[in-house]
């Protein structure tokens, strides 16, 4: 059976996310309960998506990248609607 090589995040997103969570959160903490683990993971994911700059998307946060793409779509839709004859 073929397996993905370790530490190859470009092959597929899900193993990359699991690897990041494992190295950055799970291996560095001991959790007293499920709820403590859940809250810690939630805080990390929030930080990862809203504060941490990502080289692969131009040194912006994923939230900034998402917002910019969404804003472009809205502007494009508005422009198209404004150009349509009544």
N, C-alpha and C positions, 0 to 999 in steps of 0.2 A: 504494500500500500504506500502511495506517495504522500509525503508530509511536507508542509511548508517549512522552508529553512527558518531557523530562529533569527529574530531581530531583522526581519525583512518587511517593514511596514508598507513598502510600495506594492506588495503583491495583493494585499487585501486589507480593508479597513478594520474589520472586526478583530482579528488577532492583534493588530497594532494598538487598538484602544485597550484591549485586555492587557497587553504587555505594559503599556504606559501606566494603567491603574495598578497593576501588580507591583511594578518597580517604585512608583512614586507614593503609593498609599499603603497597600496591603503589606508589603515587606517591611515598611518603616513603623508600623503601628501594631499594638495589641489592643483588641477591642473587648470591652467588658460585656457588650451585648450586641445583638443584631441592630438595634436602633442607633447605637453609637457608631457602628460601622456604616450604616446607611447615611447618617448625618455627615460623617467625615467624607464619604464618597461624594455626596451632594455638594459639599463646600469645595472639594477639589475640582469637580466638573464645572461648577460655576466659575471658579478662578481660571481654569483652563480655557474656557470659552469666552470670558469677558475681560480678563486682565493679562493673560500670558500672550506675548507676541510670538507669532509662528513664522519662521523663515520661509517655509514652502508657499505661503500665500502673501509674501511681500512685507513681512515684519508688521503685520496688523493682527488684531485678534480675530477669531472666527466670527464673533458677533459683529465687528466692524465690517468684515467681508460680506456677511449676510445682509447687513443693513444697506451697504452700498449697492449690492446686487438688487435688493428689493426696491430701493429708491429708483434705480435705473429702469426697472420694469414699470413702476408707477409712472415715471416721467414719460416713458415710451408710450404707454397706454393712453395717457392724457394727450400727448402730442397727436397720436393717431386719431383720437376722438375729436380733437379740435380741427384737424384737417379734413374730416369727412364732411361732405355737403349736407345741408339740412333738408 
